[in-house]
Amino acid sequence: MIIGKVVGNVWSTKKEERIKAFKLLIVRETKPTGEKTDNYHIAADLVDAGIDDIVLITRGSSARQTEDTDKRPIDAIVVGVIDRIDLEE
C-alpha cells in the first residue's frame, strides 16, 4: 500500500464504460513522515476523498479485488483517508 496526498482531480469527457462511475484523483506519493516524493498516481476514489486529504492507495491486482472494482480496468484505488500516522523511531 502507498501513502499519498490528493493534489488534484482528473476530468474526462470520455471514459471506458466500466469506469464511468468513478471519480479519479491525482495522488502524490509521500513517505510516512510526510516528505513528498516525485511519484504520482491516478487513482479511482472509493472513499470520497478530497483535495489535501492524506490517503492510502493500493495498486495492481489488489486494486481489482473490491466489490466495486472487480473486472474493471483500474490500476490504483484510494481505499482510505488517513487521520493520523504514529512512527516509533
C-alpha positions in Angstrom: 0.0 0.0 0.0 1.1 3.6 -0.6 0.6 6.8 1.4 -0.1 9.9 -0.6 -1.7 13.3 -0.6 -4.6 14.1 -3.0 -3.3 17.0 -5.2 -5.9 17.1 -8.0 -8.7 15.7 -9.9 -8.8 14.1 -13.4 -11.8 15.2 -15.6 -12.6 13.1 -18.6 -15.4 13.6 -21.0 -14.9 10.1 -22.5 -14.1 7.1 -20.4 -14.3 3.3 -20.8 -17.8 2.3 -19.8 -16.8 0.3 -16.8 -15.0 3.2 -15.1 -17.6 6.0 -15.7 -18.9 5.8 -12.1 -15.5 6.5 -10.5 -14.1 9.9 -9.5 -10.4 9.9 -10.5 -7.8 11.6 -8.2 -4.2 12.6 -8.7 -2.3 11.4 -5.6 1.3 12.5 -4.9 3.1 9.7 -3.1 4.6 10.6 0.3 6.8 9.0 2.9 5.2 8.1 6.2 7.0 11.2 7.6 5.0 13.4 5.2 8.0 14.1 3.0 6.9 14.4 -0.7 8.3 12.2 -3.5 8.2 12.7 -7.2 5.8 9.8 -7.8 2.2 10.5 -8.8 -0.7 8.1 -9.2 -4.1 8.4 -10.8 -6.5 6.5 -8.5 -10.2 5.7 -8.5 -11.7 7.1 -5.3 -13.7 4.6 -3.3 -14.0 6.6 -0.1 -15.0 10.1 -1.1 -11.5 11.6 -0.5 -10.8 15.2 -1.5 -8.0 17.7 -2.2 -5.3 17.8 0.6 -6.5 14.5 2.2 -3.8 12.1 3.1 -4.8 8.8 1.7 -3.9 5.1 1.4 -3.9 3.7 -2.1 -3.4 0.2 -3.4 -2.3 -0.7 -6.9 -2.2 -3.5 -9.4 -4.2 -6.7 -8.9 -5.1 -5.7 -5.4 -7.0 -2.7 -6.8 -9.3 -5.0 -8.6 -10.2 -7.1 -5.6 -13.0 -5.0 -4.3 -16.7 -5.4 -5.0 -16.7 -2.1 -6.9 -13.6 -2.7 -9.0 -13.8 -6.4 -9.8 -13.1 -6.9 -13.6 -12.7 -3.2 -14.3 -9.6 -1.6 -15.9 -8.3 0.1 -12.8 -4.7 0.1 -11.7 -5.0 2.2 -8.5 -7.7 2.9 -5.9 -8.0 5.1 -2.8 -9.0 2.7 0.0 -8.8 5.0 3.0 -8.3 8.5 4.3 -5.6 8.6 6.9 -6.3 10.6 10.1 -3.0 10.0 11.9 0.3 8.2 11.5 2.4 7.3 14.6 6.0 6.4 13.9 8.2 4.8 16.5 11.8 5.5 15.6 
